[in-house]
Amino acid sequence: MPYKESTAAVIRGALRRRRNLVEKKMFGGVGFLLNGNMCCGVWKEFLILRVGPDAYDTLLGEPYVREFDITGRPMRGWIMVRPAGYEDKTTLAALIDTTIRFVRTLPAKE
């Protein structure tokens, strides 16, 4: 199943005013990099978010959220959110804000 383009469009809209944002096709989906660091993306119907260690455990307890694992090796600090968990604009904005806050703490990559 290809990634859900309508979800990618929503993410583009949420990130449209960010500087140093690059969109790349990857892992059978689409990823968004901020200052060279992967911050979020879409894989199939899932929203993929890099939330870092502080928010990771808390967000895993939320409905519609699971650890990011598409290869059999979960990635700590990353989550996957089912559509029901990001359809609400306020919730989506909060998730994107969490991702941006974490990725801004990382050193920029060239």
Long-range contacts (C-beta under 8 A, 24 or more apart in sequence): 1-44, 1-45, 2-28, 2-44, 3-28, 3-29, 3-30, 3-42, 3-43, 3-44, 4-42, 4-44, 4-45, 4-83, 7-42, 7-45, 7-47, 7-83, 7-86, 8-42, 10-86, 10-92, 11-40, 11-41, 11-42, 11-47, 11-96, 14-92, 14-93, 14-96, 15-40, 15-96, 18-100, 20-108, 27-70, 34-100, 34-103, 34-104, 35-103, 35-104, 35-106, 35-108, 35-109, 36-108, 36-109, 36-110, 37-103, 37-106, 37-108, 37-109, 38-103, 39-99, 39-100, 39-102, 39-103, 40-96, 40-99, 43-70, 43-80, 45-82, 45-83, 46-80, 46-81, 46-82, 47-80, 47-81, 47-83, 47-85, 47-86, 47-92, 47-95, 48-78, 48-79, 48-80, 48-81, 49-78, 49-79, 49-80, 49-81, 49-95, 49-96, 49-98, 49-99, 50-77, 50-78, 50-99, 50-102, 50-103, 51-77, 51-78, 51-79, 51-98, 51-99, 51-102, 52-77, 52-102, 52-105, 53-77, 54-102, 55-98, 55-102, 59-98, 77-102
